[in-house]
């Protein structure tokens, strides 16, 4: 079943539906079908015949055993794009293992490189491996649809959490593969760029990223610390990395003298990026977040409305509105069977009596 509905607290007010579920299921419809029943399979076959894309995240081989695998459905619809999202992919010694975000993040090295220096392994605050895998799958599906427009054929796509996690090691992975450099935890700092981290202030923290020599000079000017940019030990990024400890100590002594708010005013207009470390209250009350309108208030027939973070992209010739709130379990079963398959109400009622649909 749909376990994420139970992933709480917190839950929606007077409800057993989790806020976690609400965050991930906008613009979707919900249909409940017993996949193990012959009639349930028949419904899936009929839907597959008229669908462009199927996305599933069962353990490899599970749907094949149920006669719902890619080879079964491509015989019904050769244009179908069939995307499997798993923990470890469809091959290799771990293929049949179940997978979760933090498990793939552990095996794939993310927890090893995350957290304060010399601290224990640390999980990222949100499920970034899950999110990145979904984004990879999204891009792969669109690419497969584009190819289908040229070939007329669908195909199977394999996406998995572990491969995604290893791919997102990016420069950290390259450092090991090409230079033999084992990664370590850096807290908020960057392994190869200095200064590029957070600094404590009187009232909180501020993060600065001086990624070039010119930006470092500009930073020192804003801090009235030109002696640092004039110091030959800090004249290039390579030297700043080499002499990281002494430079960061000097910068920390400066940033702690004023409040975060004061530093934001001083750094206004700087040629390098900077930002405070915000709480969620501060995030959603931020003037820029409010101005871009990314938070949406979506009407819901049970909860009145649900506040959601909308799509983070904008198109010049299309809208990215949230058109449907997260669905109740099986909310659209009748609607989908009527709209797509042409079932009448009597047939639907009979299927419900047999517990084939809900």
JOURHU-V443326 format. One record per run of one state. SS is the DSSP state (~ for helix, > for strand, _ for the rest). FROM is the first residue (numbers start at 0). TO is the last residue. If there is no record, write none. Layout:
{{SS:FROM:TO} {SS:FROM:TO}}
This chain:
{{_:0:1} {~:2:5} {_:6:9} {>:10:10} {_:11:16} {>:17:17} {~:18:23} {_:24:31} {>:32:32} {_:33:36} {~:37:48} {_:49:51} {>:52:55} {_:56:60} {~:61:64} {_:65:68} {~:69:73} {_:74:79} {>:80:85} {_:86:99} {~:100:106} {_:107:109} {~:110:112} {_:113:126} {~:127:150} {_:151:153} {>:154:159} {~:160:166} {_:167:168} {~:169:178} {_:179:194} {>:195:199} {_:200:203} {>:204:208} {_:209:211} {~:212:221} {_:222:224} {~:225:228} {_:229:230} {~:231:233} {_:234:235} {~:236:241} {_:242:242} {~:243:254} {_:255:258} {~:259:266} {_:267:271} {>:272:275} {_:276:278} {~:279:283} {_:284:285} {~:286:291} {_:292:293} {>:294:299} {_:300:302} {>:303:308} {_:309:331} {~:332:338} {_:339:343} {~:344:352} {_:353:355} {>:356:356} {_:357:357}}
